[in-house]
Amino acid sequence: MELLRAFAIDLLGTAAILVGLMAFIGLVLQKKPFDETLTGTLKTIVGFLIFSIGSGAAVLSLDSFQALFGEGFGLDGVLPLAEAVTALAQDRFGTVVSLVMLFGFLFNLLFARITPFKYIFLTGQHNLYFAALLTVILKALDASNFTIVAVGGVILGLAACLFPAIAQPYMRKITGDDEIALGHYVSVGYAISGWVGSKVGKPEDTTENLKLPKWLSMFKDYVVGVSITIIIFFYVATFAAGPQFVETISEGTNWLVYPLIQGLTFAAALYVIITGVRMLLGEIVNAFVGISEKLIPNAKPALDCPVVFPFAPTATVIGFLSAYAGGLLCMFLFGILEMSVIIPVAVPYFFIGATAGVFGNATGGWKGAMAGSFVVGILIAIGPAIIYPIMANIGLVGTAFPETDFTIVGLLVYYIGKLILGLL
């Protein structure tokens, strides 16, 4: 059992290995020479690892921002972090979570084969988070471990096929083709962002063609625009937190220098992310021809959200800021209404907000990027507030899942389960 758990978590839970495995299978099915197969597999894995390294650096920088912001403005409440909830679930129900994830991936392949939804979900860590959510919800219904694995595996496999399909019409607008899909369980949110964008703006007014005043023209350079924007945010949080607190987390760096370094580090991390994504896409699309033709006809790889960042880099910054504004608004409103206060954690708000910005931009230009991501920022605050009491009932407190798809499936499973139990 421990070996099976290690296989599920360490192998299938490592997105780079999972994507590399799919590339390897695709190249083998095309009967590519050994050297091409090895090269394609390794470059796919390395490309994924490059943007994973960039994501890790961005997370560390944003964690620092969250600490400064929380201290400076005296915030305390629920942190919407899938990683945190999953860690709690793994600690209590580790084997069950692992089995749900493993069978979910197998059912994903089966459903992609026999249904019209030809998506193979390759964001391994998000499947792990989803497995944790399903385990927690079914545990709240007092389901047996066997039932959790069986029902959870089927639901996860279906979700892995269906949710990428929801976002795909807008993915085609972003990428200009139908070769890749989005494997990130905020698909409903991203589709809403795309829809909102279509109502408020025009795609030709894209963020990438903004005509800025001469003194703002430097913001059209992605690295410069991100650097200046994030540095300003860091300094606001730094002055609010005060020099004494800053120097407790800065590891000896002067409190006025620390936000500058962190802001520049964040910009560098995003550049690394985009570099890794471009390398990954250069390999995975060609490799997937084999799976599409031989194993699962017309299959599409569903990849993590940074895959869309290179298509509209400026929209990612606008999306993050707009989504964060929506999260801050909800935070204050929830406090006034005496609800669970959902603190807008910078990490999920960046990745989700940035992606929502790209979707809104694809249909409504800069207006769509702003409006769409603002709405998504509100949704990923409301969702955790609704589902948090269910998790708290079984002892998972202080954190909740922000992803819209998790909230929808979790609430449906919980209340349908309650209804069935009430009829028995």
Summary of the structure (lengths in Angstrom):
residues: 424
radius of gyration: 21.3
end to end distance: 33.1
largest distance: 69.6
contacts: 1656
relative contact order: 0.17
helix: 79%
strand: 4%
